[in-house]
Amino acid sequence: MRVAHVFPTDRVAYLMRARLMRLQESGIEVAVICGDRGYVEHLRDCGLEVLPIPFAREVAPWTDMRCVWALREALRAGSFEIMHSHNPKGTLLGPFTAQWANVPLVVHTVHGFLFNENSRGLHRMAAVAAERWCAHWSDHLLFQSEADYDYAVKTRFKGPARLHWIGNGVDERRFDPERYPDARRQTRAALGFGEDDLVVGMVTRLVREKGCVEFFEMAARVAERNSRVRFLLVGIPERREQSDAIDAAEVARQFGVEERCVLLEDRQDMPELYMSMDLCVLPSYREGLPRCLLEAGAMGVAAAASDIRGCREVIVEGETGLLFPLKDVGGFAAVVERVLADEKLRAKLAQGGQFRVRERYVESLVTERVVGLYKSGLGA
């Protein structure tokens, strides 16, 4: 079985490398077709075939036309049995182009609808239209979020037999705190955090939609009242690709917290970095099923996030984390202060989150579901 996984950037593919590698371990031949942002060789080092093509994350008509043509040629030349696309730009270009290239089975993973319960007006209409366009050209739609899946079934995106919940998962072979027995002390020392510091961390793409500005505003409020708190932002920069990209260092200066924040980009030592945190936060505006909350949970770190679809699936209020109202910086700060002030609560949330991730959100389970769908879709 030969499968082309289509991503807008190699960086996104690299974040999902554990699943791609597990698919290969199950006997599937995987090729990654993607835009080149400097991670192609990293993917090849993982044993993956990589075919770079022109890809823009946002709408760019000339690049998009070149992308469609290059994707069609790559799919035809590669003799793929399945095309599996990902992420918003894959929504628009992947399934349509795969049908044009006569790929036998066209699959798309919805990592999170382009709209959510807070979307309104023309933005919502355009986003729903884009998702419906993708559904029309896809033979099967896969969903990370149960809420997105339920919505698609209820509003008849496709027949129920062609809609599938697969979830999202962390690489349990990598995100396991027992593998890093001294990581908390060593990583904190390397980052300049003291043993008594309370570290609030966020792992995200550096764009406004992920709530990065709210993170720094929260930091300013909490830092003013708590001298022990420090902040860690581990980001994936999007300066060239996204219109809502932010400069994290500049925003930190705007809110006067640059001396209390450690800002890192494109790190590979994520398990160790999570272990340096006392609390992991995600004030995002839109999510499918947020990987950072799953990773934090797997590493035994308490979590708090905006009360939106996707985050609510990972966080069971008061058991595996805490939720705060979307874009409510005051509420966000209050939740952070509550968790930092209560060591027993932090331990309870960390333990609950770790149990939930291990039971529901590991890559072995997700890969098993995807392989089963491939086989049934091809009539194997």
C-alpha positions as a printed NumPy array, in Angstrom:
array([[  0.   ,   0.   ,   0.   ],
       [  1.494,   3.333,  -1.087],
       [  0.119,   6.486,   0.566],
       [  0.898,  10.165,  -0.106],
       [  0.479,  12.409,   2.931],
       [  0.028,  16.014,   1.817],
       [  0.962,  18.87 ,   4.174],
       [  1.28 ,  22.613,   3.504],
       [  4.733,  22.612,   5.15 ],
       [  7.372,  20.066,   6.049],
       [  7.348,  21.567,   9.533],
       [  3.782,  20.362,  10.118],
       [  4.722,  16.952,   8.733],
       [  7.655,  16.828,  11.142],
       [  5.34 ,  17.444,  14.08 ],
       [  3.39 ,  14.367,  12.939],
       [  6.439,  12.251,  12.191],
       [  5.643,   9.685,  14.89 ],
       [  2.408,   8.708,  13.132],
       [  4.004,   8.65 ,   9.7  ],
       [  6.793,   6.434,  10.987],
       [  4.337,   4.105,  12.73 ],
       [  2.377,   3.777,   9.487],
       [  5.587,   2.65 ,   7.813],
       [  6.231,   0.206,  10.644],
       [  2.805,  -1.311,   9.915],
       [  3.869,  -2.071,   6.336],
       [  2.537,   1.006,   4.537],
       [  4.835,   2.871,   2.155],
       [  4.557,   6.565,   3.088],
       [  5.606,   9.572,   1.028],
       [  5.296,  13.155,   2.273],
       [  4.352,  15.833,  -0.282],
       [  4.791,  19.261,   1.267],
       [  6.09 ,  22.809,   1.121],
       [  9.758,  23.22 ,   2.022],
       [ 10.452,  25.251,   5.178],
       [ 13.745,  23.656,   6.132],
       [ 12.596,  20.344,   7.619],
       [ 12.886,  18.137,   4.53 ],
       [ 16.174,  16.565,   5.609],
       [ 14.843,  15.995,   9.135],
       [ 11.947,  14.024,   7.637],
       [ 14.29 ,  12.038,   5.43 ],
       [ 16.397,  11.243,   8.483],
       [ 13.242,   9.615,   9.874],
       [ 13.219,   7.25 ,   6.884],
       [ 10.432,   9.073,   5.051],
       [ 10.29 ,   9.809,   1.342],
       [  9.76 ,  13.557,   0.835],
       [  8.592,  15.339,  -2.325],
       [  8.765,  19.156,  -1.906],
       [  6.354,  21.275,  -3.974],
       [  5.337,  24.985,  -3.916],
       [  2.904,  25.485,  -1.039],
       [  1.608,  28.674,   0.631],
       [ -0.193,  28.411,   3.987],
       [ -2.553,  31.289,   3.13 ],
       [ -4.35 ,  32.143,  -0.124],
       [ -1.787,  33.032,  -2.813],
       [ -3.35 ,  32.494,  -6.265],
       [ -0.177,  32.131,  -8.329],
       [  1.53 ,  29.835,  -5.834],
       [ -1.713,  27.898,  -5.361],
       [ -2.008,  27.234,  -9.112],
       [  1.593,  26.044,  -9.23 ],
       [  0.915,  23.907,  -6.161],
       [ -2.121,  22.205,  -7.716],
       [ -0.201,  21.361, -10.877],
       [  2.875,  20.12 ,  -8.99 ],
       [  0.717,  18.063,  -6.614],
       [ -1.162,  16.468,  -9.51 ],
       [  2.085,  15.537, -11.248],
       [  3.582,  14.134,  -8.04 ],
       [  0.492,  12.031,  -7.342],
       [  0.387,  10.666, -10.858],
       [  4.111,   9.923, -11.   ],
       [  4.112,   8.247,  -7.595],
       [  1.438,   5.633,  -8.39 ],
       [ -0.227,   6.202,  -5.04 ],
       [ -3.229,   4.163,  -3.948],
       [ -4.23 ,   6.732,  -1.318],
       [ -3.868,  10.507,  -0.964],
       [ -4.226,  11.678,   2.64 ],
       [ -4.26 ,  15.463,   3.122],
       [ -3.924,  17.574,   6.269],
       [ -4.382,  21.138,   7.574],
       [ -6.337,  24.072,   6.117],
       [ -4.526,  24.466,   2.794],
       [ -4.768,  20.741,   2.281],
       [ -8.516,  21.202,   2.759],
       [ -8.714,  23.468,  -0.272],
       [ -6.225,  21.835,  -2.619],
       [ -5.573,  18.224,  -1.633],
       [ -8.776,  16.228,  -2.271],
       [ -9.739,  18.1  ,  -5.459],
       [ -6.274,  17.611,  -6.958],
       [ -6.161,  13.943,  -5.94 ],
       [ -9.454,  13.275,  -7.702],
       [ -8.106,  15.08 , -10.779],
       [ -5.016,  12.826, -10.621],
       [ -7.271,   9.738, -10.4  ],
       [ -5.937,   8.533,  -7.041],
       [ -8.108,   5.507,  -6.083],
       [ -8.804,   6.611,  -2.476],
       [ -8.889,  10.223,  -1.251],
       [ -8.792,  10.829,   2.504],
       [ -8.596,  14.071,   4.479],
       [ -8.01 ,  14.63 ,   8.192],
       [ -9.887,  17.557,   9.726],
       [ -7.392,  18.792,  12.321],
       [ -9.956,  21.364,  13.398],
       [-12.712,  23.011,  11.37 ],
       [-11.83 ,  26.446,  10.006],
       [-14.844,  27.712,  11.972],
       [-15.966,  27.131,  15.548],
       [-18.819,  28.033,  17.877],
       [-17.507,  31.61 ,  18.074],
       [-17.314,  32.212,  14.295],
       [-19.803,  34.655,  12.808],
       [-20.817,  36.343,   9.546],
       [-18.842,  36.131,   6.329],
       [-15.9  ,  34.42 ,   8.002],
       [-18.09 ,  31.535,   9.108],
       [-19.827,  31.291,   5.725],
       [-16.498,  31.144,   3.883],
       [-15.041,  28.615,   6.321],
       [-18.07 ,  26.308,   6.117],
       [-17.972,  26.547,   2.316],
       [-14.294,  25.548,   2.295],
       [-14.943,  22.551,   4.539],
       [-17.903,  21.476,   2.399],
       [-15.721,  21.777,  -0.717],
       [-13.197,  19.455,   0.918],
       [-15.893,  16.99 ,   1.94 ],
       [-17.275,  16.875,  -1.608],
       [-13.946,  15.798,  -3.106],
       [-12.926,  13.442,  -0.292],
       [-13.958,   9.796,  -0.2  ],
       [-13.559,   9.778,   3.578],
       [-13.154,  12.467,   6.241],
       [-11.231,  11.726,   9.442],
       [-11.673,  13.832,  12.58 ],
       [ -9.401,  14.49 ,  15.518],
       [-12.158,  16.168,  17.507],
       [-15.299,  14.307,  18.562],
       [-17.208,  17.607,  18.499],
       [-16.17 ,  18.243,  14.878],
       [-17.153,  14.679,  13.991],
       [-20.562,  15.021,  15.654],
       [-21.158,  18.3  ,  13.816],
       [-20.248,  16.741,  10.467],
       [-22.607,  13.825,  11.059],
       [-25.441,  16.092,  12.217],
       [-25.108,  18.494,   9.276],
       [-24.512,  15.682,   6.746],
       [-21.106,  16.606,   5.409],
       [-21.094,  13.098,   3.948],
       [-22.847,   9.807,   4.608],
       [-22.12 ,   8.488,   8.126],
       [-20.093,   5.57 ,   6.754],
       [-17.614,   8.047,   5.241],
       [-17.083,  10.086,   8.419],
       [-14.68 ,   8.712,  11.014],
       [-13.429,   9.841,  14.408],
       [ -9.749,   8.876,  14.815],
       [ -8.691,  11.232,  17.6  ],
       [ -5.189,  12.569,  18.11 ],
       [ -2.285,  11.047,  19.943],
       [  1.121,  11.596,  21.457],
       [  4.072,   9.349,  20.821],
       [  3.967,   7.377,  24.056],
       [  7.439,   6.021,  23.375],
       [  8.822,   9.57 ,  23.54 ],
       [  6.467,  11.454,  25.876],
       [  7.019,   9.369,  28.992],
       [  8.431,  11.114,  32.097],
       [ 10.071,   7.912,  33.299],
       [ 12.502,   8.221,  30.39 ],
       [ 13.755,  11.572,  31.705],
       [ 14.424,  11.057,  35.439],
       [ 16.502,  14.219,  36.006],
       [ 15.063,  16.403,  33.24 ],
       [ 13.18 ,  18.862,  35.459],
       [ 16.242,  19.925,  37.42 ],
       [ 18.612,  19.959,  34.446],
       [ 16.265,  21.798,  32.091],
       [ 15.335,  24.413,  34.678],
       [ 18.99 ,  25.059,  35.394],
       [ 19.753,  25.405,  31.683],
       [ 16.884,  27.904,  31.241],
       [ 17.82 ,  29.951,  34.308],
       [ 14.831,  28.961,  36.445],
       [ 15.306,  28.495,  40.181],
       [ 14.108,  25.473,  42.137],
       [ 11.425,  27.57 ,  43.845],
       [ 10.226,  29.338,  40.684],
       [  6.718,  28.618,  39.421],
       [  6.934,  28.166,  35.668],
       [  3.946,  28.766,  33.372],
       [  4.596,  27.444,  29.874],
       [  2.969,  27.594,  26.469],
       [  3.843,  25.588,  23.345],
       [  2.376,  26.934,  20.126],
       [  2.686,  28.458,  16.679],
       [  3.527,  32.138,  17.031],
       [  0.272,  33.595,  15.696],
       [ -2.509,  35.663,  17.236],
       [ -5.075,  32.903,  16.726],
       [ -3.269,  30.758,  19.281],
       [ -3.71 ,  33.43 ,  21.969],
       [ -0.068,  34.491,  22.118],
       [ -0.919,  38.122,  22.891],
       [ -3.255,  37.037,  25.685],
       [ -0.437,  34.892,  27.089],
       [  1.839,  37.902,  27.508],
       [ -0.957,  40.084,  28.903],
       [ -1.742,  37.358,  31.427],
       [  1.951,  37.147,  32.27 ],
       [  2.081,  40.865,  33.019],
       [ -0.861,  40.658,  35.413],
       [  0.337,  37.55 ,  37.232],
       [  3.97 ,  38.711,  37.458],
       [  2.868,  41.935,  39.115],
       [  1.348,  39.966,  41.993],
       [  3.702,  36.988,  42.258],
       [  7.481,  37.363,  42.386],
       [  8.084,  33.601,  42.066],
       [  6.397,  33.127,  38.691],
       [  8.349,  32.763,  35.444],
       [  7.091,  32.178,  31.921],
       [  8.27 ,  29.919,  29.116],
       [  7.047,  30.217,  25.531],
       [  8.181,  27.541,  23.087],
       [  7.124,  28.683,  19.637],
       [  7.11 ,  27.776,  15.989],
       [  7.681,  31.072,  14.134],
       [  5.39 ,  31.924,  11.224],
       [  6.797,  35.299,  10.169],
       [  6.773,  34.601,   6.432],
       [  3.723,  32.372,   6.165],
       [  0.92 ,  33.895,   8.267],
       [ -0.722,  37.323,   8.231],
       [ -1.4  ,  37.119,  11.989],
       [  2.153,  36.104,  12.906],
       [  3.656,  37.782,  15.974],
       [  7.147,  38.642,  17.124],
       [  7.153,  37.095,  20.592],
       [ 10.08 ,  39.134,  21.861],
       [  8.433,  42.395,  20.781],
       [  5.087,  41.502,  22.396],
       [  6.869,  40.528,  25.62 ],
       [  8.514,  43.971,  25.646],
       [  5.176,  45.683,  25.01 ],
       [  3.778,  44.118,  28.175],
       [  6.968,  44.648,  30.167],
       [  7.607,  40.967,  30.933],
       [ 10.721,  40.329,  28.851],
       [ 12.802,  39.832,  32.008],
       [ 10.391,  37.213,  33.342],
       [ 10.015,  35.239,  30.1  ],
       [ 12.191,  32.679,  28.331],
       [ 11.401,  32.552,  24.614],
       [ 12.465,  29.538,  22.56 ],
       [ 11.856,  28.59 ,  18.939],
       [ 11.894,  25.317,  16.965],
       [ 13.038,  23.102,  19.819],
       [ 13.439,  19.335,  19.564],
       [ 13.668,  18.613,  23.32 ],
       [  9.954,  18.985,  24.033],
       [  9.564,  16.247,  26.684],
       [ 12.284,  17.861,  28.79 ],
       [ 10.815,  21.348,  28.305],
       [  7.362,  20.227,  29.446],
       [  8.945,  18.757,  32.576],
       [ 10.364,  22.175,  33.484],
       [  6.81 ,  23.582,  33.733],
       [  4.43 ,  23.718,  36.676],
       [  1.505,  24.625,  34.426],
       [  0.974,  24.428,  30.663],
       [ -1.548,  26.871,  29.167],
       [ -3.278,  27.297,  25.806],
       [ -5.416,  30.444,  25.305],
       [ -6.18 ,  29.504,  21.67 ],
       [ -9.164,  30.776,  19.66 ],
       [ -9.643,  27.607,  17.548],
       [ -8.497,  24.01 ,  17.925],
       [ -9.124,  20.538,  16.626],
       [ -7.621,  18.425,  19.385],
       [ -4.629,  20.376,  20.742],
       [ -1.424,  18.342,  20.677],
       [  0.339,  20.521,  23.268],
       [ -2.281,  19.695,  25.918],
       [ -1.904,  16.   ,  25.136],
       [  1.876,  16.216,  25.371],
       [  1.725,  18.142,  28.639],
       [ -0.7  ,  15.583,  30.038],
       [  1.523,  12.691,  28.972],
       [  4.457,  14.315,  30.786],
       [  2.457,  14.797,  33.989],
       [  2.033,  18.586,  33.815],
       [ -1.118,  20.404,  34.942],
       [ -2.952,  22.255,  32.154],
       [ -5.346,  25.171,  31.603],
       [ -6.907,  26.282,  28.329],
       [ -9.575,  28.426,  26.731],
       [-13.074,  27.023,  26.954],
       [-13.504,  26.061,  23.289],
       [-14.261,  22.972,  21.251],
       [-11.246,  20.666,  21.215],
       [ -9.756,  21.936,  24.473],
       [-12.909,  20.748,  26.259],
       [-12.269,  17.209,  25.034],
       [ -8.803,  17.031,  26.554],
       [ -9.616,  18.993,  29.708],
       [-12.318,  17.692,  32.009],
       [-12.911,  20.685,  34.243],
       [-11.401,  20.211,  37.681],
       [-10.173,  16.685,  36.902],
       [ -7.591,  16.927,  34.116],
       [ -7.231,  20.711,  33.942],
       [ -9.064,  24.017,  34.176],
       [-10.835,  26.097,  31.521],
       [-11.192,  29.872,  31.22 ],
       [-13.412,  32.006,  28.941],
       [-12.121,  32.72 ,  25.441],
       [-10.143,  35.991,  25.157],
       [-10.863,  36.799,  28.82 ],
       [ -7.426,  37.757,  30.122],
       [ -8.75 ,  38.421,  33.608],
       [-10.287,  34.957,  33.786],
       [ -7.123,  33.473,  32.291],
       [ -4.934,  35.144,  34.928],
       [ -7.269,  34.069,  37.728],
       [ -7.058,  30.408,  36.676],
       [ -3.266,  30.564,  36.45 ],
       [ -3.012,  32.132,  39.913],
       [ -5.391,  29.543,  41.351],
       [ -3.302,  26.637,  40.065],
       [  0.027,  28.174,  41.086],
       [ -1.257,  28.817,  44.606],
       [ -2.406,  25.24 ,  45.206],
       [  0.234,  22.506,  44.97 ],
       [ -2.301,  19.77 ,  45.705],
       [ -4.528,  20.99 ,  42.866],
       [ -1.56 ,  20.984,  40.469],
       [ -0.747,  17.408,  41.421],
       [ -4.376,  16.324,  41.022],
       [ -4.721,  17.9  ,  37.575],
       [ -1.386,  16.494,  36.452],
       [ -2.279,  12.979,  37.547],
       [ -5.757,  13.159,  36.011],
       [ -4.436,  14.54 ,  32.734],
       [ -1.76 ,  11.864,  32.475],
       [ -4.28 ,   9.079,  33.05 ],
       [ -6.689,  10.479,  30.444],
       [ -3.976,  10.826,  27.797],
       [ -2.635,   7.338,  28.366],
       [ -6.132,   5.853,  28.141],
       [ -7.402,   7.781,  25.105],
       [ -4.764,   9.748,  23.219],
       [ -1.696,   7.72 ,  22.201],
       [ -0.305,   7.268,  18.695],
       [ -0.605,   3.488,  18.712],
       [ -4.407,   3.749,  18.976],
       [ -4.693,   6.457,  16.302],
       [ -2.406,   4.617,  13.881],
       [ -4.424,   1.431,  14.307],
       [ -7.611,   3.289,  13.382],
       [ -6.007,   4.921,  10.32 ],
       [ -4.58 ,   1.639,   9.017],
       [ -7.967,  -0.024,   9.444],
       [ -9.632,   2.752,   7.48 ],
       [ -7.066,   2.515,   4.661],
       [ -7.661,  -1.217,   4.35 ],
       [-11.431,  -0.989,   4.418],
       [-11.414,   1.923,   1.958],
       [ -9.381,  -0.075,  -0.534],
       [-11.425,  -3.197,   0.06 ],
       [ -8.423,  -5.033,   1.493]])
